[in-house]
Amino acid sequence: MTPRRIGFVSTRFAGTDGVSMETRKWVQVLTRLGHACYFFAGESDYPAAHSHVVPLAHFLHPDIRAINDVAFSQRSRPRSLTETILAATAELKQHIYAFVRAFDLELLIVENALTIPLNLPLGIALTEFLAEANLPAVAHHHDFFWERQRLLVGCVWDYLDMSFPPHLPNLRHVVINSLAGEQLSLRTHVFALLIPNVMDFETPPPAPDDYAADVRAELGLAPDDAFILQPTRIVPRKGIEHAIELVARLGIKAQLVISHASGDEGDAYAQRVREYAALLNVPLRLVADRAAAARGTTADGKKIYALADLYQHADLVTYPSNIEGFGNAFLEAIYFKRPIVVNNYSVFNADIRPRDFRVIEFDGYITDETIAAARRLLEQPARVRDMVEHNYATALKHYSYAVLARRLETILAECFGE
């Protein structure tokens, strides 16, 4: 296949959020296939020589937050808001044109910026650019606006219908689960290719090393504490109350460690989580300041651990989400060969559960059986080994980089006729 110059576009490519992490996997596979990748975002962890950073593209930019505060809180739109959105759209569109010219791009891959309207002007600018330039593009959809209750009331439905996502002949759509594909087709009459989230299961994780040997002590766990890891952001749909209840009812000395911060949805739920843990006397460790995509050092010289370090030292992973686009943390637990407790959320039930993974599963609420199964795993290492080896082999068949490579090659062949 002819090497191509590919531009990725999103609000940010940084940190450990699901979109940034999944983008990194696409970039790795496309690079292995011989393609060159470049990045447009409000924040980028990629080399400056390959990045076009525009602060206004970030969903946390003050102007964008001010737009969202009005757009999704009232039903009639002030004329001033329309003017603000259109001015920001025009500015961002000029930057997109400059990005494409600067790197002589042949294809754009838009990561969730045409899916969820956290930055309305960016989505509109991308729609207008693609309609004008007729450049081949792929919209990689992680979670649609209709899946977020807080985005279902507002005064920008015309923009949502136009750009989230748009219906354009040069734009191909990718979804990460079958339910999203069905809804996209029903709502927009657009066909989408299903590409699930993946991990590099062909390359097993390295063994734990000396760097992370002190991770338990550094995060505040005693040697005899069970390390229960909740590897998600602290947002309501993650159902963290279930993880707290599980730890409270295990009847053993344990601490719940939450790896991520709240993100784009405020701190009210984080306060609720802290209060609920205190109510049930569950030791809680919020370690977002000590965990990241890669190792590093804090401003005061303390170690920052990679998310991989946390997985490799955890005794049990909790994944009690009520809603997920797919389930990155599920695959990560499988990759690092950790036992996992998982809520039977809709995408898990439809797409992942039929693959016959061996997990501790509950359906909406923690039961005595859930507690007993988790306790057995913590007490019987041989049972854990059998479970995690089976899960790894299963994931290698269905969620590997080889699967992703085949499907990306299919998309590129459709775009360029090869």
ZALOBA-677732 format. One record per residue (C-alpha): y, z, x negated; residue in one letter. Coordinates in Angstrom, 3 decimals, decimal comma. Each point is the difference from the previous one (the first is absolute). Example, Ala and Ser with C-alpha at 12.3 -4.5 7.8 and 13.67 -1.06 7.14 Angstrom:
ZALOBA-677732
[r [-4,500 7,800 -12,300] 'A']
[r [3,440 -0,660 -1,370] 'S']
end
This chain:
ZALOBA-677732
[r [0,000 0,000 0,000] 'M']
[r [3,472 -0,916 -1,250] 'T']
[r [1,917 3,058 -1,245] 'P']
[r [2,880 0,845 2,347] 'R']
[r [3,234 1,975 -0,243] 'R']
[r [-0,187 2,587 2,779] 'I']
[r [2,749 2,308 1,224] 'G']
[r [-0,755 3,283 1,749] 'F']
[r [2,645 1,381 2,379] 'V']
[r [0,241 3,468 1,543] 'S']
[r [2,357 2,918 0,472] 'T']
[r [-1,496 1,722 -3,062] 'R']
[r [-2,770 -0,450 -2,536] 'F']
[r [-0,153 3,500 -1,422] 'A']
[r [-2,029 3,166 0,257] 'G']
[r [-3,202 0,751 1,865] 'T']
[r [0,714 -1,220 3,535] 'D']
[r [-2,693 -2,232 1,490] 'G']
[r [2,020 -3,229 -0,110] 'V']
[r [0,950 0,402 -3,666] 'S']
[r [-3,537 0,899 -0,992] 'M']
[r [-1,619 -2,853 1,894] 'E']
[r [2,567 -2,446 -1,385] 'T']
[r [-0,976 1,125 -3,489] 'R']
[r [-3,593 -1,028 0,727] 'K']
[r [1,042 -3,449 1,235] 'W']
[r [2,100 -0,433 -3,126] 'V']
[r [-2,921 0,977 -2,230] 'Q']
[r [-2,333 -2,491 1,672] 'V']
[r [2,535 -2,839 0,084] 'L']
[r [0,828 0,589 -3,660] 'T']
[r [-3,690 -0,146 -0,892] 'R']
[r [-0,150 -3,313 1,855] 'L']
[r [2,741 -1,333 -2,270] 'G']
[r [3,087 0,299 2,196] 'H']
[r [3,375 1,474 -1,013] 'A']
[r [1,493 2,681 2,280] 'C']
[r [3,624 1,053 0,562] 'Y']
[r [1,572 2,682 2,180] 'F']
[r [2,948 0,359 2,398] 'F']
[r [0,653 3,481 1,391] 'A']
[r [2,434 2,868 0,275] 'G']
[r [-2,027 1,843 -2,655] 'E']
[r [-2,582 -1,360 -2,423] 'S']
[r [-2,442 1,537 -2,473] 'D']
[r [-0,715 -3,439 -1,446] 'Y']
[r [1,614 -1,262 -3,230] 'P']
[r [3,695 -0,815 0,354] 'A']
[r [-0,620 -3,491 -1,347] 'A']
[r [-2,155 -0,728 3,053] 'H']
[r [2,052 1,927 2,577] 'S']
[r [3,041 -0,738 2,150] 'H']
[r [1,159 3,422 1,226] 'V']
[r [2,499 0,099 2,872] 'V']
[r [0,823 3,556 1,161] 'P']
[r [0,856 -1,253 3,502] 'L']
[r [-3,625 -1,126 0,413] 'A']
[r [-1,221 3,617 -0,124] 'H']
[r [-0,634 1,706 3,347] 'F']
[r [1,678 3,139 -1,369] 'L']
[r [3,279 -1,749 -0,806] 'H']
[r [2,798 1,828 1,870] 'P']
[r [1,095 -3,155 1,843] 'D']
[r [-3,557 -0,703 1,165] 'I']
[r [-0,543 3,604 1,100] 'R']
[r [3,246 -0,160 1,975] 'A']
[r [-1,227 -3,170 1,733] 'I']
[r [-3,325 1,617 0,883] 'N']
[r [1,656 3,139 1,334] 'D']
[r [1,619 -2,090 2,733] 'V']
[r [-2,516 -2,821 0,390] 'A']
[r [-2,879 2,292 0,984] 'F']
[r [1,854 2,703 1,891] 'S']
[r [1,803 -1,774 2,853] 'Q']
[r [-0,607 -2,872 2,387] 'R']
[r [3,294 -1,884 -0,216] 'S']
[r [1,284 -1,403 -3,277] 'R']
[r [3,582 0,493 -1,131] 'P']
[r [1,642 -3,202 -1,146] 'R']
[r [0,788 1,694 -3,298] 'S']
[r [-3,733 0,489 -0,646] 'L']
[r [-0,657 -3,709 0,531] 'T']
[r [2,744 -0,843 -2,464] 'E']
[r [-1,359 2,485 -2,546] 'T']
[r [-3,537 -1,388 0,298] 'I']
[r [1,149 -3,605 -0,350] 'L']
[r [2,206 0,780 -3,010] 'A']
[r [-2,877 1,748 -1,777] 'A']
[r [-2,310 -2,865 0,965] 'T']
[r [2,320 -2,555 -1,575] 'A']
[r [0,240 2,018 -3,206] 'E']
[r [-3,751 0,460 -0,288] 'L']
[r [-0,700 -3,669 0,736] 'K']
[r [2,207 -1,020 -2,924] 'Q']
[r [-2,007 2,319 -2,235] 'H']
[r [-3,287 -1,492 1,246] 'I']
[r [1,241 -3,505 -0,831] 'Y']
[r [1,039 1,244 -3,452] 'A']
[r [-3,401 1,641 -0,526] 'F']
[r [-1,869 -3,196 0,839] 'V']
[r [2,253 -2,092 -2,243] 'R']
[r [-0,052 2,426 -2,933] 'A']
[r [-3,794 0,059 -0,232] 'F']
[r [-0,645 -3,533 1,320] 'D']
[r [-2,349 1,405 2,647] 'L']
[r [-2,581 -2,071 1,848] 'E']
[r [-1,227 2,634 2,471] 'L']
[r [1,294 3,240 1,528] 'L']
[r [-2,257 2,883 1,008] 'I']
[r [1,902 2,382 2,282] 'V']
[r [-1,427 3,507 -0,013] 'E']
[r [0,639 1,670 3,374] 'N']
[r [3,690 -1,013 0,065] 'A']
[r [-0,768 -2,400 2,884] 'L']
[r [-2,239 2,565 1,679] 'T']
[r [1,826 3,280 0,497] 'I']
[r [3,808 0,033 0,388] 'P']
[r [0,916 2,719 -2,455] 'L']
[r [2,528 -2,507 -1,347] 'N']
[r [1,086 -2,280 2,836] 'L']
[r [2,377 -2,163 -2,072] 'P']
[r [-2,686 -0,681 -2,608] 'L']
[r [-2,458 -1,230 2,626] 'G']
[r [2,617 -2,195 1,656] 'I']
[r [1,147 -1,361 -3,366] 'A']
[r [-3,581 -0,886 -0,928] 'L']
[r [-0,526 -1,740 3,338] 'T']
[r [3,136 -2,088 -0,421] 'E']
[r [-0,819 -0,818 -3,612] 'F']
[r [-3,527 -1,142 0,806] 'L']
[r [1,253 -2,118 2,909] 'A']
[r [2,627 -1,625 -2,221] 'E']
[r [-1,870 -0,391 -3,298] 'A']
[r [-3,429 -0,866 1,429] 'N']
[r [-1,609 1,790 -2,952] 'L']
[r [-3,674 0,926 0,495] 'P']
[r [-0,314 3,704 0,764] 'A']
[r [-2,492 2,692 0,948] 'V']
[r [0,891 3,027 2,125] 'A']
[r [-2,288 2,876 -0,967] 'H']
[r [0,123 2,363 2,993] 'H']
[r [-0,888 3,658 -0,551] 'H']
[r [1,308 1,690 3,176] 'D']
[r [1,895 -1,599 2,878] 'F']
[r [3,013 1,503 1,737] 'F']
[r [-1,908 0,308 3,277] 'W']
[r [-2,302 2,485 -1,751] 'E']
[r [2,915 2,428 -0,573] 'R']
[r [1,208 1,851 3,086] 'Q']
[r [3,450 0,666 -1,455] 'R']
[r [0,627 -3,770 -0,319] 'L']
[r [-0,850 -0,875 3,612] 'L']
[r [3,380 0,971 1,449] 'V']
[r [3,177 -1,626 -1,241] 'G']
[r [2,607 -2,708 0,304] 'C']
[r [-1,335 -2,614 -2,437] 'V']
[r [-2,841 -1,631 1,920] 'W']
[r [1,444 -3,467 -0,597] 'D']
[r [-0,278 0,553 -3,752] 'Y']
[r [-3,479 1,478 0,296] 'L']
[r [-1,197 -2,989 2,016] 'D']
[r [1,558 -2,386 -2,500] 'M']
[r [-1,094 1,504 -3,301] 'S']
[r [-2,690 2,676 0,301] 'F']
[r [-1,866 -2,213 -0,518] 'P']
[r [1,492 -3,493 0,333] 'P']
[r [-1,978 -3,024 1,148] 'H']
[r [0,623 -2,724 -2,598] 'L']
[r [-2,147 -2,974 -1,056] 'P']
[r [0,241 0,814 -3,725] 'N']
[r [-0,892 3,695 0,460] 'L']
[r [-3,606 1,190 -0,058] 'R']
[r [-0,917 3,474 1,207] 'H']
[r [-2,397 2,570 -1,419] 'V']
[r [-1,037 3,240 1,726] 'V']
[r [-1,980 2,895 -1,449] 'I']
[r [-2,107 0,788 3,071] 'N']
[r [-1,511 -1,885 2,923] 'S']
[r [1,863 1,963 2,697] 'L']
[r [3,355 -0,992 -1,507] 'A']
[r [-1,089 -3,627 -0,038] 'G']
[r [-0,889 0,130 3,668] 'E']
[r [3,342 1,561 0,936] 'Q']
[r [1,945 -2,474 -2,135] 'L']
[r [-1,720 -2,900 1,719] 'S']
[r [0,541 1,450 3,472] 'L']
[r [3,674 0,786 -0,590] 'R']
[r [1,122 -3,002 -2,053] 'T']
[r [-2,772 -2,639 0,307] 'H']
[r [-0,227 0,041 -3,795] 'V']
[r [-3,344 -0,142 -1,817] 'F']
[r [-0,503 2,367 -2,935] 'A']
[r [-2,593 0,121 -2,756] 'L']
[r [-1,661 3,398 -0,409] 'L']
[r [0,118 1,375 -3,553] 'I']
[r [-0,938 3,686 -0,094] 'P']
[r [1,365 2,387 -2,564] 'N']
[r [-2,098 0,013 -3,159] 'V']
[r [-0,686 1,857 -3,243] 'M']
[r [-1,274 -1,270 -3,351] 'D']
[r [-3,563 1,126 0,668] 'F']
[r [-1,274 -2,440 -2,633] 'E']
[r [1,658 2,310 -2,568] 'T']
[r [-1,099 3,623 0,465] 'P']
[r [2,618 2,692 -0,644] 'P']
[r [0,152 1,485 -3,499] 'P']
[r [-1,472 3,433 -0,539] 'A']
[r [2,400 2,963 0,242] 'P']
[r [1,785 0,614 -3,298] 'D']
[r [1,767 2,865 -1,749] 'D']
[r [3,427 -0,861 1,460] 'Y']
[r [-1,002 1,150 3,466] 'A']
[r [-2,302 2,832 -1,039] 'A']
[r [2,686 2,496 1,015] 'D']
[r [0,937 -1,667 3,300] 'V']
[r [-1,488 2,743 2,200] 'R']
[r [1,820 2,782 -1,824] 'A']
[r [3,256 -1,976 -0,183] 'E']
[r [-0,067 -0,565 3,762] 'L']
[r [-0,585 3,704 0,637] 'G']
[r [-3,740 0,136 0,733] 'L']
[r [-2,196 2,801 -1,267] 'A']
[r [-3,291 -0,886 -1,762] 'P']
[r [-2,033 1,080 3,039] 'D']
[r [2,146 -1,847 2,594] 'D']
[r [-1,463 -3,030 1,754] 'A']
[r [2,435 -2,879 -0,588] 'F']
[r [0,504 -1,730 3,366] 'I']
[r [2,159 -3,119 -0,408] 'L']
[r [2,131 -1,584 2,743] 'Q']
[r [1,112 -3,220 -1,799] 'P']
[r [2,631 -1,220 2,477] 'T']
[r [3,653 0,245 0,899] 'R']
[r [1,014 2,879 2,259] 'I']
[r [0,652 -1,894 3,229] 'V']
[r [-1,258 0,789 3,519] 'P']
[r [-2,539 -2,823 0,288] 'R']
[r [-1,912 1,422 -2,992] 'K']
[r [-1,244 2,896 2,165] 'G']
[r [0,299 2,560 -2,789] 'I']
[r [-0,442 2,862 2,472] 'E']
[r [-3,697 -0,975 0,098] 'H']
[r [-0,303 0,417 -3,766] 'A']
[r [1,670 3,414 0,206] 'I']
[r [-2,366 1,084 2,757] 'E']
[r [-2,988 -1,236 -1,987] 'L']
[r [0,988 2,059 -3,054] 'V']
[r [0,701 3,052 2,156] 'A']
[r [-3,433 -0,170 1,607] 'R']
[r [-2,070 -0,779 -3,106] 'L']
[r [-0,315 3,681 -0,749] 'G']
[r [0,283 -0,514 -3,754] 'I']
[r [2,738 0,426 -2,591] 'K']
[r [1,865 -3,326 0,112] 'A']
[r [3,434 -1,594 -0,259] 'Q']
[r [1,333 -3,127 1,684] 'L']
[r [1,914 -2,295 -2,378] 'V']
[r [2,256 -2,704 1,500] 'I']
[r [0,864 -2,702 -2,495] 'S']
[r [2,940 -1,833 1,622] 'H']
[r [3,391 0,866 1,475] 'A']
[r [1,291 -0,858 3,472] 'S']
[r [1,442 -3,414 -0,805] 'G']
[r [2,061 -1,868 2,582] 'D']
[r [-0,685 2,200 3,039] 'E']
[r [1,984 3,158 -0,740] 'G']
[r [-1,025 3,540 -0,891] 'D']
[r [-0,548 1,549 3,446] 'A']
[r [-3,756 -0,602 -0,088] 'Y']
[r [-0,260 1,368 -3,540] 'A']
[r [1,555 3,232 1,260] 'Q']
[r [-2,491 0,009 2,874] 'R']
[r [-2,867 -0,386 -2,499] 'V']
[r [1,266 2,896 -2,126] 'R']
[r [0,358 2,248 3,045] 'E']
[r [-3,441 -0,910 1,368] 'Y']
[r [-1,650 0,693 -3,368] 'A']
[r [1,733 3,391 -0,144] 'A']
[r [-1,133 0,763 3,552] 'L']
[r [-3,649 -0,652 -0,957] 'L']
[r [0,342 1,654 -3,439] 'N']
[r [-0,900 -3,226 -1,814] 'V']
[r [1,306 -0,245 -3,587] 'P']
[r [1,965 -3,240 -0,121] 'L']
[r [1,156 -1,933 -3,061] 'R']
[r [2,584 -2,768 0,447] 'L']
[r [-0,128 -1,815 -3,338] 'V']
[r [1,946 -3,233 0,499] 'A']
[r [2,195 0,935 -2,977] 'D']
[r [-3,098 0,201 -2,236] 'R']
[r [-1,952 -3,046 1,248] 'A']
[r [0,830 -3,687 -0,321] 'A']
[r [-1,587 -3,423 -0,374] 'A']
[r [-0,068 0,535 -3,778] 'A']
[r [0,224 2,935 -2,374] 'R']
[r [3,350 1,168 -1,282] 'G']
[r [2,226 3,003 -0,540] 'T']
[r [2,453 1,826 2,253] 'T']
[r [3,604 0,590 -1,018] 'A']
[r [-0,920 3,488 -1,190] 'D']
[r [-2,970 -1,190 -2,053] 'G']
[r [-2,916 0,704 2,327] 'K']
[r [-2,891 -2,429 0,344] 'K']
[r [-0,019 -2,538 2,806] 'I']
[r [-3,577 -0,853 0,910] 'Y']
[r [-1,238 -3,337 1,250] 'A']
[r [-1,419 0,007 3,505] 'L']
[r [-3,316 -0,860 -1,671] 'A']
[r [0,086 3,353 -1,813] 'D']
[r [0,246 1,846 3,293] 'L']
[r [-2,915 -1,894 1,512] 'Y']
[r [-2,246 0,582 -3,010] 'Q']
[r [0,502 3,756 0,110] 'H']
[r [-0,148 0,414 3,792] 'A']
[r [-3,069 1,535 1,627] 'D']
[r [0,621 -1,577 3,407] 'L']
[r [2,463 -2,544 1,439] 'V']
[r [1,435 0,348 3,496] 'T']
[r [1,153 -3,087 1,902] 'Y']
[r [0,653 1,173 3,570] 'P']
[r [2,420 -2,765 0,984] 'S']
[r [0,605 -0,827 3,640] 'N']
[r [1,339 -3,474 -0,840] 'I']
[r [-0,406 -2,159 -3,117] 'E']
[r [0,628 -3,655 -0,748] 'G']
[r [-3,194 0,013 -2,021] 'F']
[r [-0,689 3,006 -2,205] 'G']
[r [0,974 -0,190 -3,681] 'N']
[r [-0,817 3,657 -0,562] 'A']
[r [-3,453 -0,544 1,490] 'F']
[r [-0,772 -2,724 -2,551] 'L']
[r [1,472 2,102 -2,813] 'E']
[r [-2,309 2,893 0,863] 'A']
[r [-2,958 -2,388 -0,022] 'I']
[r [1,137 -1,517 -3,318] 'Y']
[r [0,288 3,391 -1,709] 'F']
[r [-3,313 1,091 1,548] 'K']
[r [1,315 2,898 2,028] 'R']
[r [-1,489 1,208 3,302] 'P']
[r [2,402 -0,546 2,880] 'I']
[r [0,709 1,440 3,436] 'V']
[r [1,473 -2,699 2,248] 'V']
[r [1,308 -0,146 3,550] 'N']
[r [-1,406 -2,890 2,013] 'N']
[r [3,337 -1,826 0,299] 'Y']
[r [-0,034 -3,384 1,732] 'S']
[r [-0,057 -2,253 -3,074] 'V']
[r [-2,674 2,126 -1,645] 'F']
[r [-2,076 -0,264 3,167] 'N']
[r [0,477 -3,772 0,323] 'A']
[r [-0,131 -1,250 -3,603] 'D']
[r [-1,262 2,644 -2,441] 'I']
[r [-2,544 2,090 1,889] 'R']
[r [-2,334 -2,988 0,620] 'P']
[r [-0,408 -0,342 -3,800] 'R']
[r [-2,194 3,135 0,058] 'D']
[r [1,940 2,292 -2,311] 'F']
[r [-1,290 3,553 -0,209] 'R']
[r [2,872 2,344 0,822] 'V']
[r [0,700 3,176 1,910] 'I']
[r [1,454 -1,440 3,176] 'E']
[r [1,733 1,692 2,908] 'F']
[r [1,445 -1,500 3,153] 'D']
[r [3,459 1,364 0,701] 'G']
[r [-0,636 3,678 -0,689] 'Y']
[r [-1,874 2,207 -2,460] 'I']
[r [-3,347 1,321 1,264] 'T']
[r [-2,508 2,575 -1,243] 'D']
[r [-2,125 -2,945 -1,180] 'E']
[r [2,908 -1,309 -2,061] 'T']
[r [0,406 3,367 -1,695] 'I']
[r [-3,730 0,395 -0,659] 'A']
[r [-0,273 -3,495 -1,500] 'A']
[r [2,979 0,560 -2,298] 'A']
[r [-1,338 3,367 -1,128] 'R']
[r [-3,413 -1,541 -0,791] 'R']
[r [1,602 -2,620 -2,225] 'L']
[r [2,039 2,579 -1,879] 'L']
[r [-3,150 2,046 -0,605] 'E']
[r [-2,471 -2,821 -0,817] 'Q']
[r [1,093 -2,309 -2,843] 'P']
[r [-3,199 -2,098 0,208] 'A']
[r [0,791 -0,926 3,594] 'R']
[r [3,497 -1,052 -1,098] 'V']
[r [-1,355 -2,248 -2,786] 'R']
[r [-2,254 -1,909 2,392] 'D']
[r [2,810 -0,450 2,515] 'M']
[r [2,672 -1,219 -2,418] 'V']
[r [-2,298 -2,433 -1,834] 'E']
[r [-0,999 -1,583 3,303] 'H']
[r [3,646 -0,267 1,028] 'N']
[r [1,041 -1,606 -3,285] 'Y']
[r [-2,708 -2,659 0,266] 'A']
[r [1,017 -0,730 3,587] 'T']
[r [3,678 -0,362 -0,903] 'A']
[r [-0,865 -2,320 -2,902] 'L']
[r [-1,452 -2,454 2,523] 'K']
[r [2,864 0,063 2,483] 'H']
[r [3,242 1,242 -1,610] 'Y']
[r [-0,013 -1,229 -3,592] 'S']
[r [2,444 -2,129 -1,982] 'Y']
[r [-2,505 -2,853 0,270] 'A']
[r [0,466 0,019 3,781] 'V']
[r [3,777 -0,041 -0,441] 'L']
[r [-0,129 -2,815 -2,572] 'A']
[r [-2,018 -2,257 2,304] 'R']
[r [2,390 0,488 2,901] 'R']
[r [3,139 -0,451 -2,084] 'L']
[r [-1,431 -3,227 -1,359] 'E']
[r [-0,526 -1,127 3,584] 'T']
[r [3,658 0,686 0,859] 'I']
[r [1,289 -1,789 -3,100] 'L']
[r [-2,182 -3,000 0,791] 'A']
[r [1,477 -0,133 3,500] 'E']
[r [3,547 0,279 -1,353] 'C']
[r [-0,327 -2,648 -2,715] 'F']
[r [-2,841 -2,180 1,222] 'G']
[r [-2,320 0,700 -2,917] 'E']
end
